[in-house]
Amino acid sequence: MSTPRTIREYLDQLRAALGGADPALIQDALYDAEDHLRAELAENPGKSEADVLAKIANSYGAPEEVAAIYVDKEQVVQQALRPPPPPPRRSAIGRFFGVAGDPRAYAALFYMLLSLATGIFYFTWAVTGLSLSLGLSILIFGIAFAVLFFGTVRVLALVEGRIIEVMLGERMPRRPPYTDRELSWRARITAMFTDPRTWSTLLYMVLMLPLGILYFTLAVVGITLSIGMIAGPFALVLAQFGVIEGGIYLDGQSVVPPLVIMPLALLLGIVLPFAVLHLARGVGHLQGALAKHLLVKSASG
């Protein structure tokens, strides 16, 4: 690989050296490299880019060396952050109930409960911002407002990425998208508006409202139904003995379900929480893949 003479050449070589690495890792590496190289260039105003790159080649490293370091560190960090795997279960019953020992399942369940609030916020922000941007486009400051709005969209994408990575375990960017700082401000604004990732992020924010409602409903119904089925048989027995008041009424008449239904309801109530955790884990995988597809810039982008 030839020695880069400009920052753009260095970043292009770094992107190529990272190759098939995770797109989120590539985005972080490009941002860090450009930030470091331009800081070095600013500290040496009398030197050309080629001279500065040659000077810091030993301190920061060649593109292929930096790529190897990033990949190695990523493996170490992911291994350290990854929760210990649950013990392997051979039987189907063991695998079903073994989900109780998976921390990711509980984190995904909490994400399902949280998604209603985040979904409402993202949807409101996206729709309101787009509406105001279109409505103010006929005014002088309309473009400035639109640029500010799309800037906040990128910030929210990073925030959602951190939530996804912490709760669902999907590697997401920790730095903003890489943009060529050699471009003029007009070209950079045009690039932001024409970047497919900008519009896919808005699509993600809009989709989070129906998805958040669905996730929240599934989680709440699953949790409350399991609690009700476990507590219901005991409550009916206590009600029959007059310990507590209440029962099941149909047309004003107290109805006592057959005795065989009570142990079945109790059994279903015990099994249902584990099914909810399996559902939450599946939702976590799907949501992580969706966020990765819509929020992360592709490796070739």
Backbone hydrogen bonds, N-H to C=O, Kabsch-Sander energy under -0.5 kcal/mol:
donor,donor_aa,acceptor,acceptor_aa,energy
10,Y,6,T,-2.2
11,L,7,I,-2.6
12,D,8,R,-2.4
13,Q,9,E,-2.3
14,L,10,Y,-2.4
15,R,11,L,-2.5
16,A,12,D,-2.1
17,A,13,Q,-2.5
18,L,14,L,-2.0
19,G,15,R,-1.2
21,A,18,L,-1.6
26,I,22,D,-2.2
27,Q,23,P,-2.3
28,D,24,A,-1.9
29,A,25,L,-2.6
30,L,26,I,-2.5
31,Y,27,Q,-1.9
32,D,28,D,-2.6
33,A,29,A,-2.5
34,E,30,L,-2.4
35,D,31,Y,-2.4
36,H,32,D,-2.4
37,L,33,A,-2.8
38,R,34,E,-2.6
39,A,35,D,-1.5
40,E,36,H,-2.1
41,L,37,L,-2.2
42,A,38,R,-2.1
43,E,39,A,-1.4
44,N,40,E,-0.6
44,N,41,L,-0.7
47,K,44,N,-1.6
52,V,48,S,-2.3
53,L,49,E,-2.8
54,A,50,A,-2.0
55,K,51,D,-1.9
56,I,52,V,-2.2
60,Y,56,I,-2.8
61,G,56,I,-1.0
66,V,62,A,-2.7
67,A,63,P,-2.4
68,A,64,E,-1.9
69,I,65,E,-2.1
70,Y,66,V,-2.5
71,V,67,A,-2.3
72,D,68,A,-2.4
73,K,69,I,-2.8
74,E,70,Y,-2.4
75,Q,71,V,-1.9
76,V,72,D,-1.9
77,V,73,K,-2.9
78,Q,74,E,-2.7
79,Q,75,Q,-1.9
80,A,76,V,-2.0
81,L,77,V,-2.5
82,R,78,Q,-1.8
95,R,91,S,-2.2
96,F,92,A,-2.1
97,F,93,I,-2.5
98,G,94,G,-1.7
99,V,96,F,-0.8
100,A,97,F,-1.5
101,G,98,G,-1.9
102,D,99,V,-1.8
105,A,102,D,-0.8
106,Y,102,D,-1.0
107,A,103,P,-2.2
108,A,104,R,-2.7
109,L,105,A,-2.0
110,F,106,Y,-2.2
111,Y,107,A,-2.1
112,M,108,A,-2.1
113,L,109,L,-1.6
114,L,110,F,-2.4
115,S,111,Y,-2.1
116,L,113,L,-0.6
117,A,114,L,-0.6
118,T,114,L,-2.0
119,G,115,S,-2.7
120,I,116,L,-2.1
121,F,117,A,-2.1
122,Y,118,T,-3.0
123,F,119,G,-2.4
124,T,120,I,-2.4
125,W,121,F,-2.7
126,A,122,Y,-2.7
127,V,123,F,-2.7
128,T,124,T,-2.4
129,G,125,W,-2.4
130,L,126,A,-2.5
131,S,127,V,-2.3
132,L,128,T,-2.6
133,S,129,G,-2.3
134,L,130,L,-2.4
135,G,131,S,-2.5
136,L,132,L,-2.5
137,S,134,L,-0.6
139,L,136,L,-1.8
142,G,139,L,-1.0
143,I,140,I,-0.5
145,F,141,F,-2.2
146,A,142,G,-2.3
147,V,143,I,-2.6
148,L,144,A,-2.2
149,F,145,F,-2.6
150,F,146,A,-2.7
151,G,147,V,-1.8
152,T,148,L,-1.9
153,V,149,F,-1.8
154,R,150,F,-1.7
155,V,151,G,-1.6
156,L,152,T,-2.6
157,A,153,V,-1.9
158,L,154,R,-1.6
159,V,155,V,-2.1
160,E,156,L,-2.9
161,G,157,A,-2.0
162,R,158,L,-2.0
163,I,159,V,-1.9
164,I,160,E,-2.8
165,E,161,G,-2.5
166,V,162,R,-2.4
167,M,163,I,-2.6
168,L,164,I,-2.5
169,G,164,I,-0.7
169,G,165,E,-0.9
170,E,164,I,-0.9
181,R,179,T,-0.7
183,L,180,D,-1.3
188,R,184,S,-2.4
189,I,185,W,-2.1
190,T,186,R,-2.5
191,A,187,A,-2.4
192,M,188,R,-1.9
193,F,189,I,-2.1
194,T,190,T,-2.1
195,D,191,A,-0.8
198,T,195,D,-1.3
199,W,195,D,-1.0
200,S,196,P,-2.3
201,T,197,R,-1.8
202,L,198,T,-1.6
203,L,199,W,-2.2
204,Y,200,S,-2.2
205,M,201,T,-2.2
206,V,202,L,-2.1
207,L,203,L,-2.6
208,M,204,Y,-1.5
209,L,206,V,-1.2
211,L,207,L,-2.2
212,G,208,M,-2.3
213,I,209,L,-2.3
214,L,210,P,-2.3
215,Y,211,L,-3.2
216,F,212,G,-2.6
217,T,213,I,-2.4
218,L,214,L,-2.5
219,A,215,Y,-2.4
220,V,216,F,-2.8
221,V,217,T,-2.7
222,G,218,L,-2.2
223,I,219,A,-2.4
224,T,220,V,-2.8
225,L,221,V,-2.4
226,S,222,G,-1.8
227,I,223,I,-2.2
228,G,224,T,-2.7
229,M,225,L,-2.4
230,I,226,S,-1.7
231,A,227,I,-2.7
232,G,228,G,-2.5
234,F,230,I,-0.6
235,A,231,A,-2.5
236,L,232,G,-2.5
237,V,233,P,-2.0
238,L,234,F,-2.4
239,A,235,A,-2.3
240,Q,236,L,-2.2
241,F,237,V,-1.5
242,G,239,A,-1.1
243,V,238,L,-2.3
244,I,238,L,-0.8
248,I,255,V,-0.5
249,Y,247,G,-0.5
250,L,253,Q,-2.9
253,Q,250,L,-1.6
255,V,248,I,-3.7
261,I,258,P,-1.3
262,M,258,P,-0.8
264,L,260,V,-1.1
265,A,261,I,-2.9
266,L,262,M,-2.5
267,L,263,P,-2.6
268,L,264,L,-2.6
269,G,265,A,-2.4
270,I,266,L,-1.7
271,V,267,L,-2.0
272,L,268,L,-2.6
274,F,271,V,-0.7
275,A,271,V,-1.6
276,V,272,L,-2.4
277,L,273,P,-2.0
278,H,274,F,-2.1
279,L,275,A,-2.4
280,A,276,V,-2.7
281,R,277,L,-2.4
282,G,278,H,-2.2
283,V,279,L,-2.7
284,G,280,A,-2.4
285,H,281,R,-1.8
286,L,282,G,-2.2
287,Q,283,V,-3.0
288,G,284,G,-2.3
289,A,285,H,-2.1
290,L,286,L,-2.3
291,A,287,Q,-2.7
292,K,288,G,-2.3
293,H,289,A,-2.0
294,L,290,L,-2.2
295,L,291,A,-2.6
296,V,291,A,-0.5
296,V,292,K,-0.9
301,G,298,S,-1.2
